[in-house]
Amino acid sequence: MTLAPETTDLKVQLLLAEEWFTVCDLSLLLPGRGVAALLPDGRQVAVFRDRAGSLYAVDNRDPFSGAAVLSRGLLGAQQGRPFVASPLLKQRFDLESGQCLDDESVRIATYEVRAS
């Protein structure tokens, strides 16, 4: 989702079990950086806003190390595909599909996200 410049008072929301769950104020998401949020079921999600204003949400747990660190990863793009690189072992995960770009057998959960 790409946002217009007028983003004051907007909330970042994830679609969970057919209901929208508010994660944080959009103003807390700095372009190019991620934040971690706790979901009602105890899982963690990593939410990102890229420099173009697009929002992404993925599981915060790095499947290679088991640590909840993807929110601290580096954002980038490969052949137009936005990704986050784990800060620990540097594996890259497609932010739209969750597919690991370095190991096709690994995928993380992604979430539908919006600013409302």
N, C-alpha and C positions, 0 to 999 in steps of 0.2 A: 504494500500500500504506500503510495507517494502522497505527501501532504502539501497543501498550499501554504504559503508563508503565514497566513492568518491562523495561528495555532494556539492563541491564548485560551486559557481555561479548558483545554481539552484533556480528557483522560485516556490513558492507554488501556485497552480492554482486550482480553483473550476470550475466544469461544471455547467454553468447557461444558460438556454434556448438554449442548443445545441452549446454553445460557451465556450471556456475556459477563465476565468477571473483571472488575476494575483492578488494575495492577498498580498504577501510579499516575501522577500528573505528567503530561507530555513534556512539560518544562524540565523535568528531572532527567530526561534522556538527552545527553549531549551527543551531537552528531559524531559518529566514529567511535563511540564508546558504548559499552553495555552495562546493564544493571541486572542483578539477580533478584527474583521475587519468590516468595513462598506461596504455593497454591493451597487451597483448602484441604486437599488430601495429603499434604506433607511433602509433595514433590517440589523441586525447584525449577524455575524457568529462567532462561537468559533472554532478555529483551534488548533489542538493538535498534538504533536509528542511524541510518547511514548519512553521509554528507549530502546526498540528493533528497533526503527527507523520508525515504522508505522505511517502514517498520518491519521487523522480523522478530519471531519468538521461537526458541528451540529449548530442548531439555538442557539444563545447566550442567548435567553430569557428563564428564568426559568418559566415554566407554573404554578407552585404553588404560587410563590410570584409575578410574573409579572416583576421582575427586570432582567436586562440584565447582568447576573453575571456568567453564566456557564463557561466562559473562565477562571475564577479564581477558578474553582472547582478542586477537588482532583481526580487524575486518579487512577484506580485500575482495578482489574479483579475478576470476580466471575465465577467459573466453566469454565474458559477459555474465558469468554466474557469480553472484555474491556469496562469499564464504566467511566463516570465522575460523581462525587457526587457534587450536588449543595452546594456552600459554605454557603447558608442560612439555608435551612431546611433539607439538607443532602439526599434528594431523589437522587437515582442513575439512570443514563440514559445510556443504551447500546450505545456505540459509533458507532456501525455498523448499527443498525436498528432504533435507536432513542427511542426504547421502554423503558418506565420507569420500572425498576426492582422492584419497591416498590408499584406500582399501575398500573395494566395492562390496565386500561382504558385511560392512558395518554401516549402520544408519542410526541417527538419533531422531527423536520425536520432534515434530514441528507443530506450531499452533497458528490458527487463524488469528490475526491481530488487527485492531483498528484504533483510530483516535476518534473519540466521540465526545 
